[in-house]
Amino acid sequence: MDDAPDGVIYFSLGSVIKPQMLVEMGKFDIFVKVFKSLKQKVMWKVGEGMPPVDDPKIKLQTWFPQQGIL
């Protein structure tokens, strides 16, 4: 996060919406497109088996130390 002069966005849908549902509903690519258009880096908490994203500003992981980030 120290190498993000424009800041960082931490994005998690919590436990209500499973990230895999975004892929099934065709919404995953929309989120990626929006995140790519931002100048901030994005830390996106996702579930297992999500498609990779080809943008170094977007980091997908199954777990982040949320308290440490916030």
MDAnalysis code that builds the backbone (N, CA, C; Angstrom):
import MDAnalysis as mda
import numpy as np

u = mda.Universe.empty(210, n_residues=70, atom_resindex=np.repeat(np.arange(70), 3), trajectory=True)
u.add_TopologyAttr("name", ["N", "CA", "C"] * 70)
u.add_TopologyAttr("resid", np.arange(1, 71))
u.add_TopologyAttr("resname", ["MET", "ASP", "ASP", "ALA", "PRO", "ASP", "GLY", "VAL", "ILE", "TYR", "PHE", "SER", "LEU", "GLY", "SER", "VAL", "ILE", "LYS", "PRO", "GLN", "MET", "LEU", "VAL", "GLU", "MET", "GLY", "LYS", "PHE", "ASP", "ILE", "PHE", "VAL", "LYS", "VAL", "PHE", "LYS", "SER", "LEU", "LYS", "GLN", "LYS", "VAL", "MET", "TRP", "LYS", "VAL", "GLY", "GLU", "GLY", "MET", "PRO", "PRO", "VAL", "ASP", "ASP", "PRO", "LYS", "ILE", "LYS", "LEU", "GLN", "THR", "TRP", "PHE", "PRO", "GLN", "GLN", "GLY", "ILE", "LEU"])
u.atoms.positions = np.array([
    [0.820, -1.191, 0.000],
    [0.000, 0.000, 0.000],
    [0.867, 1.259, 0.000],
    [2.098, 1.122, 0.458],
    [2.990, 2.277, 0.471],
    [3.357, 2.738, -0.933],
    [3.274, 1.838, -1.915],
    [3.611, 2.202, -3.293],
    [2.378, 2.600, -4.098],
    [1.339, 3.063, -3.419],
    [0.096, 3.469, -4.076],
    [-0.178, 4.940, -3.762],
    [0.449, 5.867, -4.506],
    [0.284, 7.291, -4.198],
    [-1.161, 7.778, -4.311],
    [-1.983, 7.084, -5.092],
    [-3.381, 7.484, -5.248],
    [-4.313, 6.744, -4.298],
    [-3.749, 5.907, -3.446],
    [-4.557, 5.190, -2.475],
    [-4.905, 3.782, -2.925],
    [-5.603, 3.099, -2.035],
    [-5.981, 1.704, -2.248],
    [-7.453, 1.539, -1.907],
    [-8.131, 0.740, -2.699],
    [-9.521, 0.373, -2.418],
    [-9.530, -1.083, -1.997],
    [-10.099, -1.353, -0.825],
    [-10.285, -2.733, -0.374],
    [-11.722, -3.099, -0.696],
    [-11.919, -4.141, -1.519],
    [-13.256, -4.515, -1.978],
    [-13.558, -5.949, -1.584],
    [-14.620, -6.113, -0.825],
    [-15.080, -7.437, -0.429],
    [-16.598, -7.414, -0.381],
    [-17.206, -8.438, -0.903],
    [-18.662, -8.531, -0.880],
    [-19.165, -9.239, 0.368],
    [-18.268, -9.557, 1.278],
    [-18.672, -10.233, 2.502],
    [-19.092, -11.662, 2.221],
    [-19.979, -12.159, 3.050],
    [-20.384, -13.561, 2.922],
    [-21.746, -13.738, 2.260],
    [-22.427, -12.652, 1.964],
    [-23.765, -12.756, 1.377],
    [-23.692, -13.117, -0.103],
    [-22.841, -12.432, -0.834],
    [-22.686, -12.690, -2.267],
    [-21.362, -13.405, -2.476],
    [-21.405, -14.573, -3.012],
    [-20.196, -15.331, -3.307],
    [-19.569, -14.768, -4.582],
    [-18.256, -14.525, -4.577],
    [-17.606, -13.961, -5.765],
    [-17.849, -14.781, -7.032],
    [-17.954, -16.098, -6.909],
    [-18.189, -16.939, -8.082],
    [-19.518, -16.588, -8.750],
    [-20.478, -16.075, -7.971],
    [-21.761, -15.665, -8.544],
    [-21.571, -14.535, -9.552],
    [-20.585, -13.670, -9.315],
    [-20.324, -12.581, -10.255],
    [-19.929, -13.118, -11.622],
    [-19.133, -14.178, -11.636],
    [-18.727, -14.795, -12.901],
    [-19.945, -15.404, -13.580],
    [-20.722, -16.147, -12.822],
    [-21.899, -16.822, -13.379],
    [-22.917, -15.828, -13.918],
    [-23.043, -14.666, -13.283],
    [-24.018, -13.659, -13.707],
    [-23.447, -12.692, -14.747],
    [-22.170, -12.869, -15.105],
    [-21.556, -11.988, -16.087],
    [-21.164, -10.624, -15.540],
    [-21.091, -10.492, -14.233],
    [-20.773, -9.202, -13.612],
    [-19.288, -9.038, -13.293],
    [-18.548, -10.132, -13.237],
    [-17.129, -10.077, -12.890],
    [-16.374, -9.141, -13.824],
    [-16.576, -9.295, -15.126],
    [-15.875, -8.468, -16.113],
    [-16.241, -6.995, -15.988],
    [-17.457, -6.709, -15.559],
    [-17.872, -5.313, -15.361],
    [-17.088, -4.698, -14.209],
    [-16.978, -5.437, -13.099],
    [-16.193, -4.941, -11.969],
    [-14.741, -4.720, -12.385],
    [-14.162, -5.662, -13.119],
    [-12.770, -5.535, -13.560],
    [-12.608, -4.293, -14.432],
    [-13.527, -4.069, -15.340],
    [-13.451, -2.899, -16.222],
    [-13.494, -1.599, -15.414],
    [-14.380, -1.539, -14.444],
    [-14.479, -0.341, -13.601],
    [-13.202, -0.160, -12.787],
    [-12.714, -1.233, -12.173],
    [-11.497, -1.136, -11.368],
    [-10.296, -0.720, -12.214],
    [-10.218, -1.194, -13.449],
    [-9.115, -0.807, -14.336],
    [-9.153, 0.683, -14.656],
    [-10.323, 1.270, -14.669],
    [-10.455, 2.687, -15.010],
    [-10.059, 3.612, -13.856],
    [-9.913, 3.066, -12.662],
    [-9.568, 3.876, -11.496],
    [-8.064, 4.087, -11.405],
    [-7.658, 5.171, -10.771],
    [-6.226, 5.392, -10.570],
    [-5.726, 4.714, -9.300],
    [-6.625, 4.343, -8.411],
    [-6.243, 3.644, -7.188],
    [-5.970, 2.172, -7.473],
    [-5.149, 1.569, -6.619],
    [-4.976, 0.122, -6.665],
    [-6.170, -0.508, -5.963],
    [-6.490, -1.740, -6.344],
    [-7.642, -2.432, -5.771],
    [-7.195, -3.759, -5.176],
    [-7.566, -3.972, -3.930],
    [-7.361, -5.252, -3.257],
    [-8.746, -5.888, -3.170],
    [-8.944, -6.970, -3.910],
    [-10.273, -7.570, -4.050],
    [-10.265, -8.955, -3.434],
    [-11.041, -9.113, -2.379],
    [-11.163, -10.417, -1.725],
    [-12.145, -11.263, -2.524],
    [-11.654, -12.395, -3.012],
    [-12.470, -13.275, -3.854],
    [-12.412, -14.700, -3.324],
    [-13.239, -15.542, -3.886],
    [-13.228, -16.957, -3.533],
    [-12.256, -17.730, -4.410],
    [-12.142, -18.997, -4.126],
    [-11.278, -19.891, -4.909],
    [-11.789, -19.999, -6.342],
    [-10.862, -20.177, -7.268],
    [-11.229, -20.463, -8.646],
    [-11.692, -19.283, -9.470],
    [-11.385, -18.076, -9.042],
    [-11.789, -16.910, -9.821],
    [-10.830, -16.728, -10.993],
    [-11.311, -16.172, -12.101],
    [-10.433, -15.939, -13.246],
    [-9.344, -14.924, -12.885],
    [-8.170, -15.048, -13.487],
    [-7.118, -14.063, -13.215],
    [-7.450, -12.719, -13.865],
    [-6.858, -11.670, -13.338],
    [-7.023, -10.328, -13.894],
    [-5.650, -9.858, -14.357],
    [-5.576, -9.348, -15.573],
    [-4.290, -8.970, -16.169],
    [-3.933, -7.499, -15.957],
    [-4.162, -7.005, -14.767],
    [-3.822, -5.623, -14.450],
    [-3.086, -5.604, -13.116],
    [-1.863, -5.075, -13.093],
    [-1.096, -5.089, -11.841],
    [-1.701, -4.229, -10.738],
    [-2.631, -3.338, -11.083],
    [-3.291, -2.519, -10.062],
    [-4.354, -3.297, -9.300],
    [-4.788, -4.436, -9.836],
    [-5.865, -5.209, -9.213],
    [-5.281, -6.497, -8.652],
    [-5.374, -6.640, -7.344],
    [-4.835, -7.827, -6.679],
    [-5.999, -8.641, -6.129],
    [-6.153, -9.867, -6.642],
    [-7.191, -10.777, -6.169],
    [-6.571, -11.787, -5.217],
    [-7.176, -11.952, -4.067],
    [-6.728, -12.948, -3.096],
    [-7.940, -13.476, -2.345],
    [-7.786, -14.681, -1.810],
    [-8.879, -15.269, -1.031],
    [-8.908, -14.742, 0.393],
    [-7.813, -14.107, 0.826],
    [-7.772, -13.567, 2.182],
    [-6.843, -12.369, 2.234],
    [-7.249, -11.338, 2.946],
    [-6.424, -10.175, 3.245],
    [-6.520, -9.922, 4.745],
    [-5.483, -9.376, 5.358],
    [-5.570, -9.014, 6.777],
    [-6.390, -7.726, 6.928],
    [-7.700, -7.861, 6.908],
    [-8.605, -6.720, 6.839],
    [-8.348, -5.689, 7.938],
    [-8.159, -6.120, 9.168],
    [-7.919, -5.162, 10.249],
    [-6.639, -4.365, 10.008],
    [-5.607, -5.025, 9.526],
    [-4.358, -4.335, 9.238],
    [-4.476, -3.348, 8.092],
    [-5.300, -3.676, 7.123],
    [-5.501, -2.798, 5.970],
    [-6.278, -1.555, 6.378],
    [-7.338, -1.773, 7.134],
    [-8.186, -0.648, 7.526],
    [-7.519, 0.190, 8.587],
])
